[in-house]
Amino acid sequence: MRTDETGARAGVGVPDSLASALDVLASAAARADGEERDRVALAERVVRDAVAELQATQLALTEALIASQDRQLAVEALARINLRGAASDDTLALLLDRALSITDSRQVVLFERGEVALVRGDHADLDAHVRLVEDVLRSAADDAVRAVAADTAVVAVLDPEGEDDQHIAFFRSSDRPFSTSDVPLIEAIVSAIGIMLAFRELHRHEFESAAVEREHQLASILAQSVISTEPPPSTGVDVAARTVPAALTGGDFYVFGRSTGSLWFAVGDVAGKGLPAAMLMTRAVAACRIAFLTRPDDSVVDVFQRIEDELFDHLDDVGVFITLAVGVLQEDTGEVSLVNAGHSPVLRIGADAETVKASVPPLGIVRGRVPRVWSTVLGPDDVLVIGSDGLVEQTDPDGEQFGYELFADLCASADRRDSADFVSTVFDAVQDFARGAAPSDDATLMVVRRERTSA
């Protein structure tokens, strides 16, 4: 910024004392003669040149300070964007527009997994710029910030510690290359955009997880709905059942069927918990119902073998087994015939307690074993109880199990109750024992007894 002949300044000020000195030199040069005037004039020019240089330096510093303040304000504006809520391409485009302006670039390109995801600014030379970035990534993909092409381009990694392959490139024209002073600014911008992309990816995963969870819930509800809520009407039989999954759904199940004068029933437990067990459970329920409907006679062995034939190959393929107790009750006589394939607890409660032991392994272990049939006639005070191990293996906060002995004692003490009350009594007792401890497994209970006749 130059001054006029009297020392007046344009734009950037000069101290009054220095201006007065220049005026003195100018007056002395006008009064001096010969060689003295030349020396005074030279001194005046030297001083004026020094003043002009100081003014230029001051102006450059002022402009740099203004530019730095502008960049700081721009970065602050960038930081004020709601990065945590940013998940849309519009928000990302806004960030890149800010980055374009702050860095004084003519083009900013976002790369995801080696492909161009977004371009802001001038689209000219985009193909050449893409090829340049591809070359850079092949040679030094992990460099956080790298200037290339005679410093007219800067390529940066957006997430050096992450698994996603994301980069951003800034481009300027050849007459305005990037300098080392631009690096801290670019690093700050890259960090902000990297955070935004991380939140966008997190939002996407949360959305997908929520969708999967919703599908899981719907599948679980559908799976659990295959279990009958009420037993079929039966003459002279008092029966009740309940299943409580350890999670949203589980692998325990019970099934009822009817034939003339007979009530068919089954209680099973698919190994495992959750949705996979529930999917197998639905297939097992269907197999039981089909076997109940298509039996040629009232042979419980035949029904068991039909269920096994339907399920074995599938269970063998997936490496899962099902414990199963299946039986039939003759309504007129109270006679019960039951096959136990690895299931427990199964009890007859009457004058004494009898445990019905398994005669064959669970379904899916060994095929073709002929089961031994357990038979009894239920008297007026007899109760057939079929539970699942989620009841007896329930633990309290100290890790103590409810256990088979306590379960048998509980059933014996509840034998005078009707079936629905019996079921509620057992579940309440197990819940009280747990004292808030999480269920160890799915819990199921079926109670079958003959209707009491009034005296």
N, C-alpha and C positions, 0 to 999 in steps of 0.2 A: 504494500500500500504506500504510494508516494506522498511527499509533502510539497507545498508550493514554495516560492522563492523566499517568502518571509517566515517560513517555518510553520505555517498553519498545517494542521493534520487533517486527513480525510479518513474517517472511520475509527482508527485506533489512536488513542490520546498519547501525547508526549508531555513529560513533566514541564511545568512553567519555567523552572530554572534552566533546563536544557534549551527550551525555546528562546529564553533571554540570551543565553550564550551564543546561539546561532545568530540572533539579531546583532549582537556585538561584533561577531566575526564579519557579518555582512557589511556593517558600517565601517569597520576598520579596513576592509578590502577596498571600499569606495574611496577612503581618504588616503590610503597608502599609494606610494609611487614605485614604479619599477619592480625590482626584485622582491621588495617587501610585500607589495600588493600580490605578487604571484604566490608567495608563501602563505599569506593570509587566505587567499582564495582556495589554495590547495587544502589548507586546514579545514576551511568551511566545507569543501566537498567531501573530505574524509569523514567529518562529523555527520554530514547529511547522509552519506552512504551507510554509516553505522546505524544511524537512526532508522533509515529505511529498512535495513536488515532486521533490526530489533522489532520494527513494526510488523514486518512480514512474519517473523517468528511468532510474535504475539498473536497475530491473526490466525496463523496455522494452529497454534495451541487452542485458541478459542473455538475454532471450527471443530477441532478434534474433540474438545470437551463437549460441545453441543452434540456432535455425532454420538459420542459415548453415552451421553444422557438419553438421547433418542433411542439408542439400542437398549439401554437399561429399562426404559419405559416399555419398549416393545417386548423385552423378555418378561417383564413383570406382567404385561397383558397376556403373554403366552401362558405364564404360570397360573393366571387367574381362570383359565378355561377349566371347567369341571372335568378333570381327567378321570376321576373315579366313575363318573357317570357316562363317560364318553364311550360309546360302543358303535356308533354309526359311521358310515363312510363320509357323511357330511361334516362331522366333527373332525375327522382326520383331514379332510380337504381344507378345513379352516386352519388347522395347525400348520399344514404345509404352506398355505398362503402367507401366514405370519412368518414362517421360516424364510420364504422367498423374499419377503420385504426386508426382514431384519438383516439378512446376509447380503442383501443387494445382489442376489443372483438373478439370472435370467431364466433359469429352469431348475426345478427340483423334481427328482424322480424317486419314487418308493419302489423297492424290489422285495418281493416275498417269494421264497423258494426259487430264486433265480429268474422269476418272471416279473414283468412290469405290472405293478398293482395300481399305481396312481401317478399322474403327471400334472404338475402345476407350473404355470408360467408359459414361456414361449415353447411351442412344440417343434420349432425348427431344429434340424440336426438330431432328432431323437434317435433315429436308427444308429447313427454314428456314436452317440453317447451310450446307447445300450451295449454296443459292441465293446466300447472302451471299458465300461463297468464289468462286463463279462470277463474281459482279459484280466482286469484287476483282481476279481474274485478268484479266478483260477490260480493266480500267482500269490496272492496274499489275502485270503478271505477273512482271516482272523484279526487283521490290523484294525484297531478301534477307529482311528481317523487317519486317512492317507490322502495326501495331495498328489495329483498326477497330471499328465498332459500339460507340462510347463506351468503348473499351478493354476490352470483354468478350471480344474475339477477337483472336488473333494469327495471321497467315498468313505462312508462311515458304517460301522456295524451297530445296529439298533439294540441288540440283546446279546452281548458277548457271552453271558453265562447261560443263556437259554437254549432250548432245543430248536426253536423256530429259526429258519434261515431268512433273516430280514436285514436289508441294507437301505441306506438312503444316499443319494448323490446330489451334490450342488454343482451347478455349472455357471461360469461367467465367460464373458467374451475375452479374447486374447489381450485387449488393451487394458483390462482391469483384473489381473490375476489375483488370486488369494494370497494373503501374507500370513506370517506367523501370528500377527495380532488377531486374525480372524479365527484361529483355532479354538481358544477358550469359548468364544461365542458359539461356534458350531458344536462344540462338545456339550454346552448347556442345552442347545436346541435338540440335539440328538437324544440327550437324556430325557427331556420332556416328552418327545415323541415316542421313545421307547417305553416310558411308563404308560402312556396312553394306549399303545398297542398291547402291552401286557394286560391292562384292565379290559381291553376289548376281547382279548383271548380268554381271560378269566370269565367274562360275562358270557361268552359263547359256550364255554364248558359248563357253566352253571345252568344255562338255558337247556343245553343238551341233557345234562344230568336230571334236570327237573322233568324234561319230557320222558326220559327213560323211567324215572321214578313214577311218573303218572301212569305210564304203560304197565309198570310192575304192579301198581296198585289195582289197576283195572283187571289185569290178568289174575291177581290174587283174589279179588272179589269174585270173579267168575269161577275160579277154581274152588273156592270155598262154598260157592252156591250149589255145587253138585251134591253136597251132603244134605240129607233130608233133615228138616227142622223138627218134624214130628213123625213118630212111628205110625205105620198104617193101623187103622182100626182093627182090633182083635178081640174075639170073644173070650172072656175069662183070663186075659193076660194083662198084667200091669207092667209096662216097659217104659223106660226113659233113657235118654242118652244126651251127652254134651261133649263137645270138643273145644278146647281153647288153644289156639296156636301160640307158640312162643314168640313169633313175629307176626307180621300182617297176615300171613297164612302159613300153613305147614303141611306135614305129610301124614298126620293122623287122620283116620276116617272111620265112620261107621255106616252100615248099609242095612236096610230092611227090605224084605220081600214077602209076598203073600201067596199062599196056595190054599186050596180048600182044606180048612181045618188045621192049617199049619202056619206058623210065623217063622220066616227065615231071617237070620241076622248074621252080621260079620263085623268085626272090629280089626283094624289093621294099622300098622305103623311103618311108613316108608323111611328107610334110613336117611338121615339128613334133615335139614330144616329149610324153610324159605320157599321161594318160587320153584326151584328145580324139584324139590320133594313134592310140592303141590301139583306140579304137572303130572308126575307119576301117580300121585294119589287119584287124580281124576280118571286116569286110565284104569286103575285098580277098582274104583267104584263102578265104572262101566262094566268091567269084567265080572264083578260080583252080581250085578243086576242081570246081566245076560245069562249067567249060570243059574240064577234063581228062576228065571223065566223059562229056560230051555231044558230043565232037568227032566229025564224020562220017568223018574220015580222020586221018592223021598230019600234017596241015598245021599247022605252028607259027604261020603267019600267021593261019589261021582261029581257032586257040585265042586268040591275042593279041586279035583283033578281038572275040571273044565276051567276053573280060574287059573290054575297053574299053567295049563296049556296056552291060555291066552296071554299070559304075562311073562313066561320064563325067558323066551328069546330076547325080548326087549330088555328085561332086567339084566340078563347076561351081557348084552351089548354095552350097556352103560355102567356095568359093574356095581349095581345097587341091589339090595334085597328088601323084602317086605315081610315083617312078621304078621301073622294072620290067625285069628280065631274065628271059625265059621261054624254055625250050628243051626238046628231047626227044633222048634218046640211044637209038640202036638197039643192043641188047645184043649181037647176033651180029657186027656189023661195027664197032662203036665210032663210027659216024657220029653227029655232033651237029649239030642245026639250032637256031639261037638267034636271037631278036629282042631287041634292046636298045632300050628306050624311056627314054633319058636317065639310065641307071644307070651307076655306076662305083664301084670298079674291077672290070672284067671282063678276065681274062687267060687266055691259053693258055700254059702253061709247058712247054717241051720242049727241043729242041736250041737254040732261041732263045725269046724271050718276045714274044708278040703281044698287043697291046691290042685288045679288041673294042669298037669305038666305037659310039655310039648312032646309029641310023638314023632314029628318030622322037623327038619330044619326049616328056616324061613324060605319063602319063595325066592328063587333066583340063586340059591346055593347049590342044591343037588336036585336033579329032575327025576321024576318017576317013582319016588319012594311012596309006598302005600301006607297011609297014616293009620294009626290005631284010633278007633272011635271011643270017646269017653261018653258014657250014658248015665243018666240018672232020672228019677222022677221027682219033680219039684212038689214038695208038700206045701200045705198052707203057710208054713213059716219059713220055707226055704227061699233063698235069694241067690240067683246067679249073677256074679259080678265080673265084668271084663273091663279092665283098665288099660292104661299104657304106662310105659316106664317114666313118662314125664311127671306122673304123680308121685311114685315112690322114690324117684331120684331127685326130687326138688330139694334144694339146699336152703339152709337159713344163712344169715349174714356171717356166721362162724364157719360155714362150710359143712355143717352136719346135715346128712341126708334124712329125709322123712322115713324111708326104709320100708321094707316089706312087712316086718313084724308090726310096726305101728299102723300100717295100712290095714292089715288083717284085723287088728283090734278095733280100729275105727269102724270097719264094715260090720263087725260083730255087734258093736254097740248101737248101730243104726238099723239093725235088721227088722225092727218093728215099724219102721217108717214106710210110707208108700214110695214108689220108685223115684218120682220127681224130687221128693224131699230128701231121699237117700242121696241122690246125685248132688244136690245143693249142699248137704251136710259135709260130704267128703271134700268138695272143692273149697268150701269155706274153711275147713280144718287145715287143708294143705296151704291155703293162702295165709292163714294166721301163723302157721309154722314158719313160712318163708320170711315174715316180718319185713316185707319190702324188697327182698332179694329177687333178682330177675329170674324168670322161669328158665330152668335148665333145658327143657325140651317141651314139645307139644304135649298137652295133657288131654286124655280122653277117658270117659267112663260110660259104660252101659250097664244098666241094672234091669234084670228080668225076673219077675215073680208072678205067681198066679194070683188072680184077684181073690181077696178074702171075701167069704160069704158071711153075711150078718147072722148072728146067733138066733 
